[in-house]
Amino acid sequence: MFSRCLECNLALLQIHDYLNAKLKSQGLPHLDYRISADYGLVAVAKTPLLAEDIFGQPVNVCAKINPMAQSNTLVIGSDYYEAAKGLECYQFKEVREFSSGLKQTYPVYSVLHNDSNKNSCCQMC
């Protein structure tokens, strides 16, 4: 599960140049983006108009750590890192800590493929 989510996010980063070539061919502007992820309980709320909204600590954390990512990179929160740090397919590097205003800070990590294990990792997914 953790590997699949990371692979999906990293795939979005890998298609950045392709996506921008397509946008350019259509006369549309260049697009850069940041991706953030965290792990935890998320609740879905449905309204009478069939619209959905999501709530939960991972949603709030992602909104706050997303600006810590450089353009076209992936960052994850500490809860996700703790669950995925044993996956040898990835390199995790602490970017900085996020302060929620409480006594403890929340580390944020950038994620890349571990080049030596990339093929075996992608096969696991």
N, C-alpha and C positions, 0 to 999 in steps of 0.2 A: 504494500500500500504506500509506504513512504517513498520507495524508489519510483513507483509509477507517477506520483505527483511531481517529484523532482524532474523526472524525464519529460513530463508534459511541459513544465515551466521552462526547462532548458531548451526544449524543441522550439518554443516560441522565440527564444533568443537566437537560435540558429537560423530561423527563417527571416530574420530582420532584413538582411540585404536583399533577399528575394522579394519580400513584401514591398520594400521601397522601390525596387525596379518596376514592379507592377504598378505601384502608385504613380511613379514618374511617367510610365507609358500611357497612363490615363490623364496626364496633366494635373495630377493631384500633388499636394505638398509632401515632403519628407516626414516620416514618422519615427519618433524615438519613444521608448517606454521603459518603465521600471516594473519589476515583478517582486511581490512580497508574499510570504506564506508563513503561517504558524499552525500550531496544532492545539486542538481543544474542542470543547463542546460548542456547537452552533445550533441555534433554534431558527426555524422558519416560521414567519407569521404571514398568514393569508388574510387579505382584506375582502370585503364583499364584492369588490370590483375585480377579483381574481388576480390582483397584483400580489407579488410576494416580496418580502423583505427578510433579511437575515440579521440576527443579533448574536452576540456572544463575545467573549474575550478575544478569540483569534481575529475576529472581524475588526475590533477596536485596535488591537495591536498592529495588524497589517496596515491600517490607515495611518498609524503613527510612525511605523518604521519604513514605509515605502519611500519617503524622501531621503532616507539614508542610503538607498541604492543609487549607484551611479547610473547614467543612461545605459539602457540595454544590458542590465545585470539583474541577478536574482539575489534577494536577501531573505533570510528566514529568522524567526524568533527563537529564543532559547528553548522553548518547549518542543518545537519541531527538531531543533538540533539535538536535544537529548534523545529523542526517539530515533533519529537517523544517523547519529555520529558513527555507528559501527559499520555503516555501509562503505565498503572499500572503494566503491566506484566514484566517490566524490571527494573533492577537497573542500574543507570548510575553513574559513578564515574569519576570525572575529573582526568585525568592522568597527564597532563601537558599542557603547551601552546606551540603552534607552532609559530615561528617567521618567517614571510614572508619577513622581511626586511623593512616593513612599520611601522608606529607608533603604530598600534594596533597589538596585538597578537591574535591568533586563538586557542581557547580551544579545547582540544582533550579528549574524554571520552571513558572509557572502558564500555562494556555492558555485563550484565549477566541476566539470568532469575530471576525474583523476585519469589523465591521459594513458597511463600504463594499464588501467583496468576498464577503459571505456567500452571496448567491444564485449567483454564478458558481462558488464553491467547492463548494457542495452539488451543482451540476450535474455537476461533474467526477467525483463518486463514483457 
